[in-house]
Amino acid sequence: MRPVHREWLASLGDTLILSGPTDAGGAVLVFEAADAASVEALLDADPFVTDGRVVAARSVVGWTVVLGRLASAL
């Protein structure tokens, strides 16, 4: 499933800012979108989600970048 998932991620263009696995067995994905509901709808099409066996849980929250090395890039 990982190659199909990564193809899907690559197809998102500029909407996807960052993504990658964590050392805790999960992943972090950062999107630029109007709101959390838009990201929820987008993630519903993720092959890891549609497969039904890969994603056990997810959390989508809004985030306001204030400081940091990447702040000026966003």
Secondary structure, DSSP 8 states (H G I E B T S, - for coil): -HHHHHHHHHTTGGGEEEEEE-TTS-EEEEE--S-HHHHHHHHTT-HHHHTSSS-S----------SSTTGGG-
